[in-house]
Amino acid sequence: MKILFIGTVLFSKNILDEIIKSKNEIVGVIGKRKSKFNSDYYDLVKYSKKKKIDTIYSDKINSIKIFRWIKKRKPDIIFCIGWSQLLNKKILNIAPKGVIGYHPSDLPKNRGRHPIIWSLALGLKNIGSSFFYMDSKADTGRIISKKMIKIKKNSDSNSIYKNLIKEGRKQIREIIFKMKKNKLYSFPQKNSQSNYWRKRSEIDGKIDWRMSADNINNLVKALTKPYPGAYFLLKEKKIIIWKSKVINLNTRNFEPGKIIEFNKHLVIKCGSKALKIITFHPKINLKRVKYL
């Protein structure tokens, strides 16, 4: 089976590794030279060249140049994993077995942008790992494989990402095995159950101390590394929180944003409960600061 692969993030690299292990013929890999929008960017072209796979960089996946490059290689199937652009119908129709995409959510729920971040920020209990046949719309195609991963109390974006990689590798092995046996089945999504998450903006990461400590802690876990981090401003200086913990204190008479304790860790009163800030950057002198 001739496979062409499109991807640009660390998750893409892990899925490509499993495809390489499957001993199928990889006729080409398309990646990006750099990416401003992916904190988990990975140079798949550089990686694939070391494995003597034909490669090309592209920022315009739907260009005539890329269409011709793909068509010339006559793939049986295309995998498009971790690519933020939709493919046009001309490219979707090149491979006789179609194009397989991926989305880390419980499709048809939570289509769209930044599913890991929104899942954690909203305090969801589970996150999906879904492979599907791509069509002309975002995350709407027939589902091939879907597994659910529990979001634990101490889960953050980094641990969830690692769990998705682990589960995704298992899923792709199963998908390729079923394809070889001609037993790969799919089922349609129920659009009535769908919703779309929007693209995250910088302001979404700004902490409002009037929020509950639980909600702020969820935001910190959602935006920790490899993402840019939840933050607050102190004298117009951005302070990023990488790790925090909710504290149950009798602080009913304290207003939100008040610094309750500043010894080894900073403790801040929130709308309800308090937040212990375990790791933050850059270091700041808070001896004369009473409120954030």
MIVEX-565816 format. One line per 2 residues: their letters; for each residue x, z, y of C-alpha. Coordinates in nm, 3 decimals, decimal comma. Layout:
% MIVEX-565816
A = X/Z/Y ~ ...
***
This chain:
% MIVEX-565816
MK = 0,000/0,000/0,000 ~ 0,138/-0,103/0,339
IL = 0,100/0,170/0,601 ~ 0,154/0,155/0,977
FI = 0,183/0,486/1,164 ~ 0,110/0,572/1,529
GT = 0,196/0,915/1,672 ~ 0,378/1,115/1,934
VL = 0,363/1,491/1,858 ~ 0,513/1,738/1,612
FS = 0,194/1,732/1,403 ~ 0,234/1,352/1,375
KN = 0,587/1,395/1,242 ~ 0,467/1,631/0,968
IL = 0,194/1,391/0,856 ~ 0,444/1,104/0,860
DE = 0,675/1,310/0,637 ~ 0,402/1,339/0,375
II = 0,332/0,966/0,391 ~ 0,702/0,892/0,344
KS = 0,703/1,118/0,036 ~ 0,410/0,923/-0,109
KN = 0,645/0,626/-0,175 ~ 0,410/0,381/-0,005
EI = 0,562/0,104/0,208 ~ 0,573/0,205/0,575
VG = 0,580/-0,123/0,764 ~ 0,611/0,024/1,112
VI = 0,599/0,332/1,336 ~ 0,481/0,333/1,698
GK = 0,575/0,623/1,926 ~ 0,627/0,712/2,290
RK = 0,962/0,737/2,463 ~ 0,842/1,049/2,647
SK = 0,517/1,226/2,729 ~ 0,414/1,434/3,030
FN = 0,092/1,543/2,864 ~ 0,209/1,670/2,523
SD = 0,384/2,007/2,510 ~ 0,452/1,937/2,142
YY = 0,599/1,589/2,202 ~ 0,814/1,448/1,923
DL = 1,016/1,124/1,930 ~ 0,890/0,952/1,615
VK = 1,077/0,631/1,690 ~ 1,416/0,803/1,692
YS = 1,318/0,996/1,378 ~ 1,193/0,688/1,192
KK = 1,497/0,476/1,278 ~ 1,713/0,725/1,087
KK = 1,495/0,652/0,785 ~ 1,538/0,276/0,840
ID = 1,173/0,219/0,929 ~ 1,079/-0,058/1,174
TI = 0,979/0,100/1,507 ~ 0,867/0,033/1,862
YS = 0,799/0,244/2,172 ~ 0,473/0,193/2,357
DK = 0,279/0,353/2,643 ~ 0,017/0,076/2,625
IN = -0,113/0,084/2,270 ~ -0,382/-0,179/2,340
SI = -0,149/-0,439/2,488 ~ -0,117/-0,790/2,346
KI = 0,247/-0,714/2,261 ~ 0,152/-0,419/2,038
FR = -0,142/-0,605/1,886 ~ 0,092/-0,886/1,777
WI = 0,358/-0,639/1,658 ~ 0,107/-0,460/1,433
KK = -0,060/-0,777/1,306 ~ 0,274/-0,932/1,213
RK = 0,341/-0,641/0,975 ~ 0,009/-0,688/0,791
PD = -0,070/-0,320/0,722 ~ -0,336/-0,232/0,466
II = -0,417/0,083/0,663 ~ -0,316/0,244/0,993
FC = -0,276/0,616/1,060 ~ -0,312/0,716/1,427
IG = -0,226/1,087/1,452 ~ -0,169/1,277/1,776
WS = -0,225/0,985/2,013 ~ -0,430/1,051/2,326
QL = -0,551/0,693/2,380 ~ -0,841/0,521/2,206
LN = -0,762/0,202/2,016 ~ -0,949/-0,115/2,109
KK = -1,154/-0,311/1,855 ~ -0,885/-0,576/1,806
IL = -0,638/-0,317/1,677 ~ -0,905/-0,123/1,487
NI = -0,986/-0,441/1,294 ~ -0,631/-0,542/1,193
AP = -0,596/-0,333/0,876 ~ -0,852/-0,407/0,599
KG = -0,876/-0,036/0,508 ~ -0,925/0,067/0,870
VI = -0,760/0,329/1,092 ~ -0,749/0,699/1,006
GY = -0,736/0,949/1,291 ~ -0,719/1,326/1,319
HP = -0,884/1,596/1,529 ~ -0,830/1,974/1,498
SD = -1,193/2,083/1,517 ~ -1,505/2,127/1,308
LP = -1,631/1,773/1,373 ~ -1,881/1,671/1,500
KN = -1,851/1,995/1,699 ~ -1,585/2,026/1,967
RG = -1,481/1,665/2,013 ~ -1,255/1,579/2,304
RH = -0,953/1,738/2,464 ~ -0,740/2,046/2,385
PI = -0,937/2,179/2,085 ~ -0,676/2,442/1,993
IW = -0,670/2,585/2,345 ~ -1,047/2,586/2,392
SL = -1,110/2,735/2,045 ~ -0,888/3,033/2,126
AL = -0,996/3,069/2,489 ~ -1,362/3,079/2,385
GL = -1,296/3,331/2,109 ~ -1,413/3,112/1,820
KN = -1,374/3,252/1,468 ~ -1,271/2,926/1,297
IG = -1,107/2,594/1,374 ~ -1,144/2,272/1,178
SS = -0,885/2,024/1,050 ~ -1,058/1,684/1,033
FF = -0,939/1,338/0,926 ~ -1,178/1,053/1,000
YM = -1,206/0,676/1,028 ~ -1,153/0,582/1,391
DS = -1,404/0,370/1,582 ~ -1,429/0,268/1,947
KA = -1,539/0,615/2,066 ~ -1,357/0,948/2,075
DT = -1,372/1,152/1,751 ~ -1,699/0,996/1,630
GR = -1,600/0,813/1,310 ~ -1,690/0,884/0,950
II = -1,524/1,202/0,819 ~ -1,282/1,168/0,527
SK = -1,156/1,525/0,495 ~ -1,244/1,849/0,673
KM = -1,105/2,197/0,611 ~ -1,171/2,516/0,803
IK = -0,902/2,761/0,915 ~ -0,983/3,119/1,013
IK = -0,879/3,230/1,360 ~ -0,755/3,585/1,307
KN = -0,746/3,862/1,564 ~ -0,374/3,812/1,628
SD = -0,381/3,430/1,608 ~ -0,242/3,236/1,902
SN = -0,192/2,866/1,972 ~ 0,150/2,867/1,805
SI = 0,030/3,026/1,479 ~ -0,284/2,809/1,470
YK = -0,072/2,496/1,523 ~ 0,151/2,592/1,230
NL = -0,154/2,657/1,010 ~ -0,301/2,319/1,105
IK = 0,026/2,149/1,009 ~ 0,026/2,326/0,673
EG = -0,338/2,234/0,603 ~ -0,297/1,880/0,740
RK = -0,008/1,809/0,504 ~ -0,222/1,917/0,208
QI = -0,510/1,700/0,327 ~ -0,300/1,387/0,374
RE = -0,155/1,422/0,022 ~ -0,509/1,437/-0,113
II = -0,623/1,143/0,103 ~ -0,340/0,917/-0,015
FK = -0,396/1,016/-0,379 ~ -0,765/0,927/-0,351
MK = -0,685/0,599/-0,175 ~ -0,460/0,495/-0,463
KN = -0,745/0,569/-0,704 ~ -1,000/0,390/-0,480
KL = -1,193/0,716/-0,465 ~ -1,166/0,796/-0,095
YS = -1,517/0,865/0,032 ~ -1,646/0,941/0,380
FP = -1,963/1,066/0,544 ~ -2,111/1,008/0,892
QK = -2,105/1,267/1,166 ~ -2,430/1,413/1,295
NS = -2,419/1,331/1,665 ~ -2,702/1,577/1,733
QS = -2,456/1,858/1,652 ~ -2,176/1,727/1,872
NY = -2,027/1,843/2,201 ~ -1,723/1,732/2,401
WR = -1,453/1,951/2,551 ~ -1,304/1,836/2,880
KR = -0,940/1,797/2,971 ~ -0,782/2,126/3,070
SE = -0,655/2,161/3,427 ~ -0,392/2,400/3,564
ID = -0,658/2,619/3,727 ~ -0,808/2,691/3,383
GK = -0,498/2,896/3,308 ~ -0,527/3,118/3,617
ID = -0,622/3,477/3,535 ~ -0,912/3,642/3,717
WR = -0,879/4,017/3,662 ~ -1,257/4,051/3,699
MS = -1,284/3,890/3,354 ~ -1,292/4,121/3,052
AD = -0,959/4,214/2,896 ~ -1,073/4,044/2,574
NI = -1,136/3,715/2,754 ~ -0,805/3,731/2,941
NN = -0,622/3,809/2,617 ~ -0,790/3,508/2,452
LV = -0,668/3,292/2,742 ~ -0,313/3,423/2,699
KA = -0,320/3,348/2,324 ~ -0,463/3,001/2,390
LT = -0,196/2,902/2,641 ~ 0,114/3,066/2,496
KP = 0,410/2,849/2,389 ~ 0,430/2,554/2,332
YP = 0,165/2,535/2,607 ~ 0,233/2,621/2,974
GA = 0,098/2,978/2,970 ~ -0,180/3,178/3,139
YF = -0,072/3,304/3,480 ~ -0,150/3,509/3,788
LL = -0,013/3,484/4,140 ~ 0,188/3,759/4,307
KE = 0,275/3,684/4,670 ~ 0,218/3,315/4,592
KK = 0,463/3,332/4,300 ~ 0,337/3,222/3,959
II = 0,385/3,485/3,686 ~ 0,327/3,355/3,332
IW = 0,205/3,588/3,057 ~ 0,318/3,490/2,707
KS = 0,189/3,788/2,510 ~ -0,059/4,064/2,579
KV = -0,279/4,324/2,411 ~ -0,621/4,470/2,489
IN = -0,616/4,845/2,559 ~ -0,919/5,074/2,543
LN = -0,877/5,318/2,830 ~ -1,119/5,531/3,026
TR = -1,078/5,327/3,343 ~ -1,437/5,305/3,464
NF = -1,343/5,424/3,814 ~ -1,055/5,175/3,851
EP = -1,118/4,838/4,010 ~ -1,008/4,510/3,842
GK = -0,648/4,412/3,911 ~ -0,521/4,768/3,957
II = -0,185/4,848/3,798 ~ -0,250/5,152/3,580
EF = 0,091/5,188/3,422 ~ 0,434/5,036/3,471
NK = 0,688/5,180/3,229 ~ 0,801/4,966/2,935
HL = 0,491/4,749/2,970 ~ 0,261/4,659/3,254
VI = -0,104/4,771/3,207 ~ -0,370/4,613/3,428
KC = -0,736/4,713/3,472 ~ -0,971/4,423/3,396
GS = -1,346/4,372/3,436 ~ -1,382/4,576/3,119
KA = -1,102/4,756/2,933 ~ -0,738/4,698/3,030
LK = -0,461/4,455/2,939 ~ -0,108/4,548/2,833
II = 0,133/4,270/2,931 ~ 0,402/4,257/2,664
TF = 0,595/3,943/2,758 ~ 0,593/3,766/3,095
HP = 0,815/3,541/3,307 ~ 0,987/3,559/3,549
KI = 1,088/3,923/3,585 ~ 0,939/4,088/3,893
NL = 0,976/4,417/4,078 ~ 0,638/4,590/4,081
KR = 0,742/4,933/4,209 ~ 0,559/4,887/4,540
VK = 0,273/4,678/4,403 ~ -0,056/4,854/4,329
YL = -0,286/4,556/4,271 ~ -0,251/4,206/4,126
***
